[in-house]
Amino acid sequence: MGGLLKRHGAATFSGIAGYLPSETRMYVPKVLATVFHREGIDPEKLPPPSAP
């Protein structure tokens, strides 16, 4: 997804959601809601993933 962010000059999921398959558009918000509900962490405050 990082390449897609760079390609479209976006910094957030919302900026690229329109370019993703519908399964992904629906999956990511559900995962973020689960993180918030279970861990109480605001998804906006999650750090970016580290490079492998």
C-alpha positions in Angstrom: 0.0 0.0 0.0 3.0 2.3 0.5 3.6 2.4 -3.2 0.0 3.3 -3.9 0.3 6.2 -1.3 3.4 7.6 -3.1 1.9 7.1 -6.6 -1.2 9.1 -5.8 0.5 11.6 -3.5 -1.6 10.6 -0.6 -0.7 10.3 3.1 -3.8 8.4 4.4 -6.0 5.4 3.6 -8.7 7.9 2.7 -6.6 9.3 0.0 -6.2 6.0 -1.8 -9.4 4.2 -0.9 -11.0 4.9 -4.3 -8.1 3.1 -6.0 -8.5 -0.1 -4.0 -10.7 -3.1 -4.5 -13.9 -3.0 -2.6 -12.9 -5.8 -0.3 -9.9 -3.8 0.9 -12.0 -0.6 1.2 -14.3 -2.4 3.6 -11.6 -4.4 5.4 -9.3 -1.6 6.6 -12.0 0.4 8.4 -13.2 -2.7 10.1 -9.7 -3.6 11.4 -9.2 0.0 12.6 -12.6 -0.1 14.4 -11.6 -3.4 16.1 -8.3 -1.9 17.2 -10.1 1.0 18.7 -12.8 -1.1 20.4 -10.4 -3.8 21.8 -7.4 -1.7 22.7 -8.8 1.8 23.1 -6.2 3.2 20.6 -7.3 6.0 18.3 -6.3 4.7 14.8 -5.2 8.2 13.8 -2.5 7.9 16.6 -1.1 4.6 15.4 2.5 4.9 14.3 3.2 4.0 10.6 4.5 0.5 10.0 8.2 0.1 10.1 10.1 -1.1 7.0 11.0 -4.8 7.0 
